[in-house]
Amino acid sequence: MPELPISRRSALLAAAVLLAVLVLADRLLLGAGAAQPAQVLPPAAITTVETRLVVDVVGGVRRPGLYRLAQGARVADALARAGGLTPKADRTLVNLAAPLADGEQVIVPLRVAGAAGSPGGSGSAVPAGPVHLNVATLEQLDALPGVGPVTAQKILDYRDKHGAFGSVDELDAISGIGPARLDQLRDLVAP
């Protein structure tokens, strides 16, 4: 076979073209998955993973337990996932519109025997059953002995700032409630 004369310029040009083809092939074939791992999941998908919250639903619900909900869910959403309220649940002590926080416990109190149908009939300033600190209104807290509207508002502010009460002893952190007042309230309130 006869040899073709190739000039030095043609050989360098062919080598440059071959090198460019190899670099392009490397980027297209090998580097597509490894060069851009951060672009596999768009930021919106990462945010979706992080916006799940877990709440513990207990008390007067059909299926108490832990439930995963979307960020921005309300107490009503958690109760629906727990199968709804039981007939013994006291719906008036639950704020269905309250937003949920990750790790929160949603407590659905049960009706107190003898308290239904007799609002204010006893003439006593003390509520018929325990006042649940995590769902009580300003009026319910104000009705407690030794707790006026100012202290009741401080309890609500504390709950908003620190989340649900884990125990009655947390009332000690509120100015205006000392050890004596806490002992007086201990049997009248529940977390």
Stockholm file with secondary structure:
# STOCKHOLM 1.0

chainA/1-191         MPELPISRRSALLAAAVLLAVLVLADRLLLGAGAAQPAQVLPPAAITTVETRLVVDVVGGVRRPGLYRLAQGARVADALARAGGLTPKADRTLVNLAAPLADGEQVIVPLRVAGAAGSPGGSGSAVPAGPVHLNVATLEQLDALPGVGPVTAQKILDYRDKHGAFGSVDELDAISGIGPARLDQLRDLVAP
#=GR chainA/1-191 SS CCCCCCCHHHHHHHHHHHHHHHHHHIIIIIHHHHSCGGGSSCHHHHHHHHTEEEEEEEESBSSCEEEEEETTCBHHHHHHHTTCBCTTBCGGGCCTTCBCCTTCEEEECBCCTTTTTCTTTTCCSSCSSCEETTTCCHHHHHTSTTCCHHHHHHHHHHHHHHCSCSSGGGGGGSTTCCHHHHHHHTTTEEC
#=GC SS_cons         CCCCCCCHHHHHHHHHHHHHHHHHHIIIIIHHHHSCGGGSSCHHHHHHHHTEEEEEEEESBSSCEEEEEETTCBHHHHHHHTTCBCTTBCGGGCCTTCBCCTTCEEEECBCCTTTTTCTTTTCCSSCSSCEETTTCCHHHHHTSTTCCHHHHHHHHHHHHHHCSCSSGGGGGGSTTCCHHHHHHHTTTEEC
//
